[in-house]
Amino acid sequence: MPGPSEAERLTQATLAQRLADAGFVLPGSLITRRMRCGKPNCHCHGEPPELHGPYFQWTRSAERKTLTCLLTEELVERYRPW
């Protein structure tokens, strides 16, 4: 099977340069959540509820699946501009 043509290599190099010029890109959504735990006597089940958190979730799609990852505050500060 032949490799990419010269035109295809040039297009790839141009696109790679454009992505590099754009800087770091983080696909998906970054959200902040507060949640209840499973302990029935915890303050998060009271009135009014005092939920646990904040927790930072990064959600993205990969290969037709939704992937969710909890991020540390350090990573959130690093990723937030993107």
JONORZI-V642748 format. One record per residue. RES is the residue in three letters. PHI is phi in degrees with one decimal (none if undefined). PSI is psi as a letter, one per 30 degrees, with the letter a starting at -180 (999 if undefined). Layout:
RES_PHI_PSI / RES_PHI_PSI
This chain:
MET_none_k / PRO_-70.4_l / GLY_-76.7_a / PRO_-65.1_k / SER_-73.0_l / GLU_-60.6_e / ALA_-64.2_e / GLU_-67.5_e / ARG_-64.7_e / LEU_-65.6_e / THR_-61.9_e / GLN_-62.8_e / ALA_-63.9_e / THR_-64.2_e / LEU_-64.4_e / ALA_-62.0_e / GLN_-67.2_e / ARG_-63.1_e / LEU_-66.0_e / ALA_-63.4_e / ASP_-67.6_f / ALA_-72.8_f / GLY_89.9_a / PHE_-67.8_k / VAL_-124.4_k / LEU_-112.4_j / PRO_-73.3_k / GLY_109.2_a / SER_-124.5_k / LEU_-114.2_j / ILE_-127.4_l / THR_-109.1_k / ARG_-128.4_l / ARG_-123.6_k / MET_-136.7_l / ARG_-91.3_k / CYS_-97.3_a / GLY_-93.1_g / LYS_-83.7_j / PRO_-65.3_f / ASN_-95.4_g / CYS_-73.2_l / HIS_-60.6_f / CYS_-73.1_f / HIS_-101.5_g / GLY_-78.5_a / GLU_-120.5_j / PRO_-75.3_l / PRO_-69.8_k / GLU_-109.5_j / LEU_-73.1_l / HIS_-77.6_k / GLY_131.3_a / PRO_-79.9_k / TYR_-113.8_k / PHE_-106.3_k / GLN_-115.4_k / TRP_-110.5_k / THR_-120.2_k / ARG_-149.5_l / SER_-111.7_k / ALA_-146.1_k / GLU_51.1_h / ARG_65.2_g / LYS_-127.9_k / THR_-89.5_k / LEU_-114.2_k / THR_-125.0_k / CYS_-135.9_k / LEU_-82.9_k / LEU_-111.5_k / THR_-76.3_l / GLU_-60.7_e / GLU_-62.0_e / LEU_-67.8_e / VAL_-61.5_e / GLU_-64.1_e / ARG_-72.5_e / TYR_-90.2_f / ARG_-52.4_e / PRO_-62.5_f / TRP_-96.1_999
